[in-house]
Amino acid sequence: MAEIEVTVDEAGTAYVDLAGRSGGEIRDSVALDEVEDAHRVAALGSIVLHFDFYGRLAGLEVTESATSVLPPALLDAAERR
C-alpha cells in the first residue's frame, strides 16, 4: 500500500501528499470554495486540490482549521511542522 504523507503546521493548515517523493511538480490548483454549491459543505471553503503535469490529483491542502476538515486518525499520524 502506498504511503500518504500528511503534514500539519501550528496555524492549523495541513497538506496531504498523495504523490509521494516520486510526484512531479504541481501544475494546477483548484480552490474548492470556487465550486458551485460550495456553501453547502463548510469544509470546502478551506480545501485546495493540487494536480500534477498529467492532471492527476497529487495533493490536498487544508488552508485553515484542519481539525474540522480531516479525520482525527489522519491528523494523529501527521508530521508536525
N, C-alpha and C positions, 0 to 999 in steps of 0.2 A: 504494500500500500504506500502511496506517495505521502510524504510529509508535507503538511501545510504549516508554514511559519507565521505566527501571529505576534505582533509587537504592539505594546501599549505604552504611551508616554504619560507623564504626570498631569498633563492637561486633559486627559480623558479621550484622546484620539487614538485610533487603532488602525493597523494595516494588516490585512490578511493576504499573504503572498501565496498565490495559487501556482505560480510558475516555478518557484524554487530557484536554485542557483543557475539552472540551465535556461531560465527565461531571458528573453531579449529585452530590448528597451521598450518602454511604453510609448505607443504611437498615438493613442486617442484615449480620452477620458470623458465620461458622461456622468454628470451630477443628476441623481435621481429626483431631486427637487424640481427639476425641469419637466418631468414626465406628467402627462395629463392625469389628473386624479391623484396626484402625489399627496394631497392633503388628507386623503382617506386613511393613510398609514403614516403615523407620525415619524417613524424611523427613516422613511425615505428621504426626509429633509436633510439628513446628515450622512447619506451614503453616496460615494462616488465609485463608479466602476472603471477599471483601467484595462485597456486592451493592448495586445502586442501588435507587431507588424502585420501579422496574418489575420487580425481581427478576433483572436481568441482571448477570452477573459483571463487576465494574468494576475489581477489583484483587486481587492475590495478595500476601500478606505472609509473609515467612520470618522467624520470630521469633528464630532462632539458627542459627549456622553455615551461612550462605547458600552458602558454597563447597562444602558437601557436599550441597546440595539443588538448586541451579541449575546449568545448563550453563556451563562456563568461558567460552564465546564471549559469552554473555549478560552475565556478570559483567565481562568485559573492556570491554564497551561501556557499562557502568553509570556513572552520575554518583556521585561520592564525596561524602559529606557528613560 
